[in-house]
């Protein structure tokens, strides 16, 4: 009996050492990304204007890093909160923890060098070596042209400084450990010429992270590549209503395969029309997290390129019920 107990205690000791060793290994050995580059970005007006265009109408950084007013259709940013952060993402959205969008005005990023911001945006690693939960789509930004990232940095440096204290994000265990293994070095690309419409459209689709919302996810929160762009991902509202992302593959029946270029552009540009008034939306009424009023500011040339790329997407039949009102 004593021998059995001795073996049992020995095995428990080995297990404890393995757990401690794994914890220390993950804490000290990860994230595995290169040091922040030495950068000194020229904050020219040209860069700031290009960065403003990207951050508000393409990568839509301001979508998460501002307060959105969901009493209006598509939740446009509340004036005066641009870049101030605070948006909460939690278990009610099926996430393994509680995460907050950070303040990216000068108030929130004053302790970051340009190189540290570049690394943060493209790899998801903070200036003190912590990994970010990939709600921040750094894996997409890490495939962009460095010049576009420089422009975004120049723009957010130019924002009015807004004081806001954002709580620390906390991932649940064991995701908090797994998270450390996720960041990797960026694989930056050169932006294709707009004349190469399909390649340029693919670049913009990546920068916009379209696949992230328009694809179903596994129970672990990983997008399912076999149904990329076919829609069906659910996004709950606080009142219990749920919006489901649309199928944007070329399926003519359940996707956008029957849409003309003119119809595609009109779907976006209707929200930029001078006569458009964004409607109020009450609890349980149709609403969407798709930031239509932000994407409406995208250049027609860019929307046409996105349309050209989406025409190359394989049709996937997937009927989507876009909105389910709360039963409360």
Steps between C-alpha positions, in 0.01 A plus 500: 500500500783738590670420169182583302462827691863584434458440126180706500669794673793472261267520199319798650835671553602436140167637377535815710853554368377455141222755554739748660759439228243555225378819666853637535587396142198682358558807717869532416515355148195665343382703317766421242526814291790722406578815701318815395674663202674836524258734327454874477193567287454826316163633622432687179155627415493257209566207734241620751233536231572156355502353851168665578350346189627154590412512871149635443395337174714191424660342806236685707715513813256762630220243491631324814711777650209743545162491673236381253144627522277198439188708548576586135523262205842329473630666819696802371774636730384752760654842427782583738589135572709433188789275602422519873434125525293323764293267279442178701507148355411218737346157565162619375661513155641150537850621588736331750545800725429871528681729258500877454598712200787725604528877484698572182496878527827663614376458860510121463808452280739766632731235647538322164772574247409484132677164475309362799170611349596339171577172675180520704280556194667232287579228756272563797781541756501800736803707594533299823486167319139399564297330224167648393190289445449479121179704510758754398547373142878524505538189284334692214687825564822298504445426131457861394747740343720660770429841348128462577580411861728805524210713373264359765758571772542858376122543509440368851789714625309800360170423678380730778618352828202357689548394861345162578596224738452161337489182714754230430384219272496155662490169313367192677738215588639314305444746213713748694796263446413393146475867408873540550571257215282680244695812395756452224719724291316704241515402133472846348420539132518766233164654417399402145439771243131596477520413130544136604141506620458146636833500687428848635153386605648199681733739685207718609288200603785386723549850644128524573492155661182410308557126546505537879134602530365333185613148597366257758727407789576179687405459870859608574443830318709416191361592159418201277691544172284249312204742528695825463282800410179289511364693797312349791704637791274617783547827688274556802368837616461579871117472476527137383446573130749345258635609164648239264766595247405484132623253241727700266613213279392480137204271570222660292223380732639552850800726439579799278559312175216683328616847606635735237789732574253789502280327759803418715620861502149631567467272804791684661461849358134541600625581851725777367223672304453862608130435558550190715388527863613215723186358666447438870467133594315377808563180700397192301492690168731404215854625547848390396857522622614550139633860508323608181536872569877456529548277196283743303798735495711253302609619158303362206825377346563293812145365521521398133825314572337318793208406275743370235675282759176370649399389148785247525366347823360150460119487536384338824130439555411620848164658573531753780225640720661837557324609818314337786321730742517438872222282638513686834 
